[in-house]
Amino acid sequence: RIKAIVRDKMPDITKKWLRVIGIGEDGWDDLAADSRELLYESEIVLGGERHLKMLPEDWEGERIVWSSPIREAVSKIVSWRPSESGSVKKVAVMASGDPLCYGIATKLLRYLPIEEMWIKPALSTFSLICSRVGWSLPDVETLTIHGRPVEMLHPFVQPGAKLLVLNKDEGSPKQAAELLTARGFGKSEITVIEHLGGSKERQFSGQADSWSHPEVAALNTMALECIPDANANVLARIPGLPDDAFLHDGQLTKRGIRAITLSRLMPIVDQVLWDVGAGCGSVAIEWMRTNPRCKAVAIEKSESRLKLIQQNASELGVPMLNIVSGNAPEALNNLPAPDAIFIGGGLSAGNMLEICWNALKPGGRLVANAVTLESEQKLLQWQNENAGKFAATGDLTRLAVSHVEKIGKFQGWKTLRSVTQLAVIKKY
């Protein structure tokens, strides 16, 4: 009877050799009839030890525990993909909650088409925790620090922000509390729930600057309501952070110029920026802060500045920034292909512009800033020689910013060193 119901609901399931099944904290008892049937008819089931123990004793297939690193397990699954002449194995993967929410199904879909997979999600952790704290899911930020540095929370710590976070382990809530307090958000409310959705579920709440709960279970998640103190360090996610937000030795694209530069680079989700001659990393860092899926490579030759880039990336919430030590253009070999390139230094190094342009993907943006007459002349010459390669006429702009300073008892304008900027887009 169960099998008949399953077939009525999923008439094309027989064409799908791989089934990815979400499972809740209470395991088998929470599974719907169709999910149980899919597991019963599978010859191989992969999952964590906790998941595999949930299978009933009368299940007769092969159980395989996830290998580490996870990419080895993904490779194994892909190797079972049916060939035209080979036999078809029915494979199931068990995962917690929604496998498409920071889960294994997302990784598998990089290698296998959805036409070969049947994904059966359970309630996601984010939906469950919203139901416990009374938040609307579209109104919150959903994040994970599982297998990632806690510093990735930084860009999302804003006055009034509500964050749902998948935690790494039992120490994550304390680390988050310390981060919030250090940022001047010590009044923030933290709610931690362990074994969410199961019979052992427990909830802890408290304020960040007085968080005193002992370490909770390794399987936990938290809701953060960010409440600033009077001295809170509030940093916007749009480009143009204050210059003093960065540790630097003077080699820094200044705030106003940086904001214009990033507007021309146009940060886009899942795209890659090369920051050539990165200095303290300000442009690459602000590119990544716009969206957690924006990627960047900071290329810098100075050992002291490389340390500044690393520290700035961590403290400003983009610890996954790819930092490359070396001289450009030699250091540009074997890097991920760029969708955008910023040249903030090194224009005088041979044919830097041409090498970067050739590496740039079609439709990509190249922005180069010059402060000397010699580098400005290189920009003008290169623009004239390559105008036919641009999606539109290369935009050459002189940028100058002035600030008010005291002159005795009075005030006057102090003009910063002007910058000549070339911004071009590559034809498709």
C-alpha positions as CSV (number, residue, x, y, z in Angstrom):
1,R,0.0,0.0,0.0
2,I,2.9,2.4,0.9
3,K,4.6,1.6,-2.4
4,A,1.5,2.3,-4.4
5,I,1.1,5.7,-2.7
6,V,4.8,6.5,-3.5
7,R,4.5,5.6,-7.1
8,D,1.3,7.8,-7.5
9,K,3.1,10.7,-6.0
10,M,6.4,10.3,-7.9
11,P,5.8,8.7,-11.2
12,D,9.3,9.3,-12.5
13,I,11.3,8.2,-9.5
14,T,12.4,5.0,-11.2
15,K,14.5,7.2,-13.6
16,K,16.4,8.7,-10.7
17,W,19.2,6.5,-9.4
18,L,20.3,8.9,-6.6
19,R,18.0,9.9,-3.7
20,V,19.0,12.6,-1.2
21,I,16.7,12.4,1.8
22,G,16.6,14.9,4.6
23,I,16.0,13.6,8.1
24,G,15.1,15.3,11.4
25,E,16.6,15.0,14.8
26,D,14.3,12.1,15.8
27,G,15.2,10.1,12.7
28,W,13.2,7.3,11.2
29,D,10.0,8.0,13.2
30,D,9.8,11.5,11.6
31,L,10.2,10.3,8.0
32,A,7.2,10.3,5.7
33,A,6.1,7.1,4.0
34,D,7.6,8.0,0.7
35,S,11.0,8.7,2.2
36,R,11.0,5.4,4.0
37,E,10.1,3.6,0.8
38,L,13.0,5.3,-1.0
39,L,15.4,4.1,1.6
40,Y,14.1,0.6,1.7
41,E,14.5,0.1,-2.0
42,S,18.0,1.6,-2.1
43,E,21.0,-0.7,-2.4
44,I,23.5,1.7,-0.8
45,V,22.9,4.4,1.8
46,L,25.5,7.0,2.7
47,G,25.4,9.2,5.8
48,G,26.9,10.1,9.1
49,E,27.2,7.5,11.8
50,R,24.2,9.2,13.5
51,H,22.1,9.0,10.4
52,L,23.0,5.3,9.6
53,K,22.0,4.2,13.1
54,M,18.5,5.5,12.4
55,L,17.9,2.9,9.7
56,P,15.7,0.0,10.9
57,E,17.3,-3.4,11.6
58,D,15.5,-5.1,8.7
59,W,17.1,-2.8,6.1
60,E,19.5,-5.1,4.2
61,G,21.6,-2.8,1.9
62,E,25.2,-1.5,2.3
63,R,25.8,1.3,4.8
64,I,28.7,3.7,4.1
65,V,29.8,6.3,6.6
66,W,30.8,9.7,5.2
67,S,34.5,9.9,4.5
68,S,36.5,13.0,5.3
69,P,37.1,15.2,3.5
70,I,33.5,15.3,2.1
71,R,34.8,15.6,-1.5
72,E,36.0,12.0,-1.4
73,A,32.4,10.9,-0.6
74,V,31.1,13.1,-3.4
75,S,33.6,11.5,-5.9
76,K,32.5,8.0,-4.8
77,I,28.8,8.8,-5.4
78,V,29.6,10.3,-8.8
79,S,31.5,7.1,-9.7
80,W,28.3,5.1,-9.3
81,R,26.6,7.2,-12.0
82,P,25.0,4.7,-14.4
83,S,26.6,4.1,-17.8
84,E,24.6,3.1,-20.9
85,S,25.7,-0.5,-20.7
86,G,26.2,-0.9,-16.9
87,S,23.7,-1.9,-14.3
88,V,22.0,0.8,-12.2
89,K,22.6,1.0,-8.5
90,K,20.0,2.7,-6.4
91,V,21.9,5.0,-4.0
92,A,20.5,7.1,-1.1
93,V,22.1,9.8,0.8
94,M,20.9,10.7,4.3
95,A,21.3,14.3,5.4
96,S,20.1,16.5,8.3
97,G,17.2,18.8,7.5
98,D,17.1,20.3,4.1
99,P,20.0,18.9,2.0
100,L,19.9,22.1,-0.2
101,C,20.4,24.4,2.7
102,Y,24.2,24.4,3.2
103,G,23.9,20.6,2.6
104,I,25.3,17.8,0.6
105,A,22.7,18.1,-2.2
106,T,24.3,21.5,-3.1
107,K,27.7,19.9,-3.6
108,L,26.3,16.9,-5.6
109,L,24.5,19.2,-8.0
110,R,27.8,20.6,-9.1
111,Y,28.6,17.3,-10.7
112,L,25.2,15.7,-11.4
113,P,22.0,17.0,-13.1
114,I,18.8,17.3,-11.1
115,E,17.2,15.0,-13.6
116,E,19.2,12.1,-12.0
117,M,18.4,13.0,-8.4
118,W,15.4,13.0,-6.2
119,I,15.7,15.4,-3.3
120,K,13.3,14.9,-0.4
121,P,13.9,17.6,2.3
122,A,12.9,17.7,5.9
123,L,12.2,21.0,7.6
124,S,15.3,23.2,7.5
125,T,17.0,24.2,10.7
126,F,16.3,27.9,9.8
127,S,12.5,27.2,9.5
128,L,12.5,25.4,12.8
129,I,14.4,28.0,14.7
130,C,12.1,30.8,13.3
131,S,9.2,28.9,14.7
132,R,10.9,28.8,18.2
133,V,11.8,32.5,18.4
134,G,8.9,33.9,16.3
135,W,10.8,35.4,13.5
136,S,9.8,35.6,9.8
137,L,12.3,33.8,7.7
138,P,12.4,36.4,4.8
139,D,13.2,39.1,7.4
140,V,16.5,37.5,8.7
141,E,20.0,36.6,7.4
142,T,20.7,32.9,7.3
143,L,24.4,32.0,7.8
144,T,26.7,29.1,8.6
145,I,30.0,29.0,10.5
146,H,30.1,25.2,10.3
147,G,33.6,24.5,9.1
148,R,34.2,28.3,8.7
149,P,35.7,31.0,10.9
150,V,33.3,32.8,13.3
151,E,34.7,36.1,11.9
152,M,32.4,35.6,8.9
153,L,29.6,37.0,11.0
154,H,31.2,40.5,11.0
155,P,29.6,42.0,7.8
156,F,26.2,41.0,9.1
157,V,26.5,42.5,12.5
158,Q,24.3,45.6,12.0
159,P,22.0,47.5,14.3
160,G,18.7,45.7,14.4
161,A,19.9,42.7,12.3
162,K,18.5,39.3,13.0
163,L,20.8,36.4,12.2
164,L,20.2,32.7,12.1
165,V,23.5,30.8,12.4
166,L,24.3,27.1,11.9
167,N,27.1,26.5,14.4
168,K,30.4,24.6,14.2
169,D,30.4,23.1,17.6
170,E,29.7,23.5,21.3
171,G,32.0,26.5,21.6
172,S,30.4,28.6,18.8
173,P,27.9,30.5,21.0
174,K,30.6,31.8,23.3
175,Q,32.8,32.8,20.3
176,A,29.9,34.7,18.8
177,A,29.2,36.4,22.1
178,E,32.8,37.5,22.3
179,L,32.7,38.8,18.7
180,L,29.5,40.8,19.3
181,T,30.9,42.3,22.6
182,A,34.2,43.3,20.9
183,R,32.2,45.1,18.2
184,G,30.2,47.1,20.7
185,F,27.1,44.9,20.3
186,G,27.3,43.5,23.8
187,K,23.5,44.1,24.4
188,S,22.7,41.7,21.6
189,E,20.3,38.8,22.5
190,I,21.5,35.3,21.8
191,T,19.2,32.2,21.7
192,V,20.9,28.9,21.3
193,I,18.9,25.7,20.7
194,E,20.5,22.2,20.8
195,H,19.1,19.1,19.2
196,L,16.6,21.3,17.4
197,G,13.4,19.4,16.4
198,G,14.1,16.4,18.5
199,S,13.0,14.9,21.8
200,K,16.2,16.2,23.5
201,E,15.7,19.8,22.3
202,R,16.8,22.5,24.8
203,Q,17.0,26.3,24.6
204,F,19.3,28.8,26.2
205,S,19.1,32.6,26.0
206,G,21.2,35.5,27.2
207,Q,23.0,38.7,26.5
208,A,26.3,38.7,24.6
209,D,28.3,40.6,27.1
210,S,27.1,38.4,30.0
211,W,26.9,35.1,28.2
212,S,27.5,32.5,30.9
213,H,25.9,29.3,29.7
214,P,28.1,26.3,29.8
215,E,29.0,24.7,26.5
216,V,26.0,23.2,24.8
217,A,25.7,20.1,22.7
218,A,27.8,19.9,19.6
219,L,24.7,19.9,17.4
220,N,23.3,23.4,18.0
221,T,22.2,26.5,16.2
222,M,21.6,30.1,17.3
223,A,19.5,33.2,16.7
224,L,21.2,36.6,17.2
225,E,19.4,39.9,17.5
226,C,22.1,42.6,17.1
227,I,21.6,45.5,19.5
228,P,24.3,48.2,19.5
229,D,25.8,49.9,22.5
230,A,26.5,53.7,22.3
231,N,30.1,53.0,21.2
232,A,29.3,50.2,18.7
233,N,31.6,49.8,15.7
234,V,29.0,50.0,12.9
235,L,30.4,49.2,9.4
236,A,28.2,49.3,6.3
237,R,28.4,46.5,3.7
238,I,28.3,48.9,0.8
239,P,31.7,50.0,-0.4
240,G,33.4,53.0,1.2
241,L,34.5,52.0,4.7
242,P,36.4,54.6,6.7
243,D,40.1,54.5,6.1
244,D,40.8,53.8,9.8
245,A,38.7,50.6,9.5
246,F,41.9,49.1,7.9
247,L,45.3,48.6,9.3
248,H,47.7,50.1,6.8
249,D,51.1,51.6,6.2
250,G,49.8,54.4,4.0
251,Q,49.4,52.1,0.9
252,L,45.7,52.4,0.9
253,T,43.1,53.3,-1.8
254,K,41.4,56.1,0.1
255,R,37.7,56.0,1.0
256,G,36.2,58.2,-1.7
257,I,38.4,56.8,-4.5
258,R,37.7,53.3,-3.2
259,A,34.0,53.7,-3.3
260,I,34.1,54.9,-6.9
261,T,36.6,52.2,-7.8
262,L,34.3,49.4,-6.5
263,S,31.3,50.9,-8.2
264,R,33.1,50.5,-11.5
265,L,34.3,47.0,-10.7
266,M,30.6,46.1,-9.9
267,P,30.8,43.3,-7.3
268,I,28.5,40.4,-8.6
269,V,27.6,37.3,-6.7
270,D,29.8,34.2,-7.5
271,Q,32.3,36.4,-9.5
272,V,36.1,36.6,-8.8
273,L,38.1,39.8,-8.4
274,W,41.9,40.1,-8.8
275,D,43.3,42.9,-6.6
276,V,46.7,43.4,-8.1
277,G,49.1,45.3,-5.9
278,A,46.6,44.9,-3.0
279,G,48.4,47.0,-0.4
280,C,46.4,46.5,2.7
281,G,43.7,44.6,0.8
282,S,41.0,47.3,1.1
283,V,39.4,46.8,-2.4
284,A,39.4,43.0,-2.3
285,I,37.9,43.0,1.2
286,E,35.2,45.5,0.4
287,W,34.3,43.4,-2.8
288,M,33.8,40.3,-0.6
289,R,31.8,42.2,2.1
290,T,29.1,43.0,-0.4
291,N,28.0,39.4,-0.6
292,P,29.4,36.2,1.1
293,R,29.5,34.5,-2.3
294,C,31.8,37.2,-3.9
295,K,35.3,35.9,-4.2
296,A,38.6,37.8,-4.4
297,V,42.3,37.2,-4.8
298,A,44.7,39.8,-3.2
299,I,48.1,39.8,-4.9
300,E,50.9,41.6,-2.9
301,K,54.7,41.3,-2.8
302,S,55.4,43.0,0.5
303,E,55.6,40.6,3.5
304,S,54.6,43.2,6.0
305,R,51.5,44.2,3.9
306,L,50.6,40.5,3.4
307,K,50.2,40.4,7.2
308,L,48.1,43.5,7.2
309,I,45.8,42.0,4.5
310,Q,45.4,38.8,6.6
311,Q,44.5,40.7,9.7
312,N,42.1,43.1,7.9
313,A,40.4,40.3,6.2
314,S,39.8,38.5,9.5
315,E,38.6,41.6,11.4
316,L,36.4,42.8,8.6
317,G,34.6,39.5,8.1
318,V,36.2,38.0,5.0
319,P,38.7,35.4,6.3
320,M,38.2,33.3,3.1
321,L,40.1,36.0,1.1
322,N,42.7,34.3,-1.2
323,I,46.0,36.0,-0.4
324,V,48.8,35.5,-2.9
325,S,52.4,36.5,-2.1
326,G,54.5,37.5,-5.1
327,N,55.3,40.0,-7.8
328,A,52.8,40.6,-10.6
329,P,52.5,39.7,-13.4
330,E,54.5,36.5,-12.5
331,A,52.2,35.8,-9.5
332,L,49.1,35.9,-11.7
333,N,49.7,32.4,-13.1
334,N,47.4,29.6,-12.1
335,L,44.9,31.9,-10.4
336,P,41.1,31.4,-10.8
337,A,40.0,33.3,-14.0
338,P,38.8,36.8,-13.0
339,D,35.5,38.5,-13.7
340,A,37.0,41.8,-12.6
341,I,40.5,43.1,-12.1
342,F,41.7,46.1,-10.1
343,I,45.3,47.3,-10.6
344,G,46.2,49.6,-7.8
345,G,49.9,49.3,-8.1
346,G,52.5,47.9,-10.5
347,L,51.4,49.6,-13.7
348,S,55.0,50.4,-14.5
349,A,55.8,46.6,-14.5
350,G,56.2,45.7,-18.2
351,N,53.0,44.8,-20.0
352,M,50.9,44.5,-16.8
353,L,47.7,45.9,-18.4
354,E,47.9,43.6,-21.4
355,I,48.5,40.5,-19.3
356,C,45.6,41.3,-17.0
357,W,43.3,42.2,-20.0
358,N,44.1,38.8,-21.6
359,A,43.3,37.0,-18.4
360,L,39.9,38.7,-18.0
361,K,36.8,36.9,-18.9
362,P,34.5,38.3,-21.6
363,G,32.2,40.8,-20.1
364,G,34.7,41.4,-17.3
365,R,35.6,44.8,-15.9
366,L,39.1,46.2,-15.5
367,V,39.8,49.3,-13.4
368,A,43.3,50.7,-13.0
369,N,44.3,53.7,-10.9
370,A,47.3,55.9,-11.6
371,V,48.9,58.6,-9.4
372,T,52.1,59.3,-11.3
373,L,52.6,61.0,-14.7
374,E,54.4,57.9,-15.9
375,S,51.6,55.4,-15.0
376,E,49.0,57.9,-16.3
377,Q,50.7,57.9,-19.6
378,K,50.6,54.1,-19.7
379,L,46.9,54.2,-19.2
380,L,46.3,56.7,-21.9
381,Q,48.5,54.8,-24.4
382,W,47.0,51.5,-23.6
383,Q,43.4,52.9,-24.0
384,N,44.2,54.3,-27.4
385,E,45.8,51.1,-28.6
386,N,43.0,48.8,-27.5
387,A,39.8,50.9,-27.9
388,G,38.3,48.3,-30.3
389,K,38.4,45.6,-27.7
390,F,36.1,47.5,-25.2
391,A,32.4,47.0,-24.9
392,A,32.2,50.8,-24.8
393,T,34.8,53.5,-25.1
394,G,37.2,53.1,-22.1
395,D,36.3,55.6,-19.4
396,L,39.3,57.7,-18.4
397,T,38.5,59.9,-15.3
398,R,40.4,62.3,-13.1
399,L,39.4,61.9,-9.4
400,A,40.2,64.4,-6.7
401,V,38.9,64.6,-3.2
402,S,39.3,67.5,-0.7
403,H,38.8,67.6,3.0
404,V,38.5,70.6,5.4
405,E,41.4,71.2,7.7
406,K,42.3,73.8,10.3
407,I,44.4,76.7,9.1
408,G,45.2,78.5,12.4
409,K,41.8,79.9,13.6
410,F,40.2,79.3,10.2
411,Q,39.4,76.3,8.0
412,G,40.5,75.5,4.4
413,W,40.4,72.8,1.9
414,K,43.2,70.2,1.6
415,T,43.2,68.3,-1.6
416,L,44.4,64.7,-1.6
417,R,46.6,63.5,-4.4
418,S,44.5,63.1,-7.5
419,V,44.0,59.8,-9.2
420,T,43.6,59.0,-12.9
421,Q,41.3,56.0,-13.4
422,L,40.7,53.9,-16.4
423,A,37.6,51.7,-16.3
424,V,36.8,49.4,-19.2
425,I,34.6,46.4,-20.0
426,K,35.7,43.5,-22.2
427,K,33.6,42.6,-25.2
428,Y,31.8,39.3,-25.2
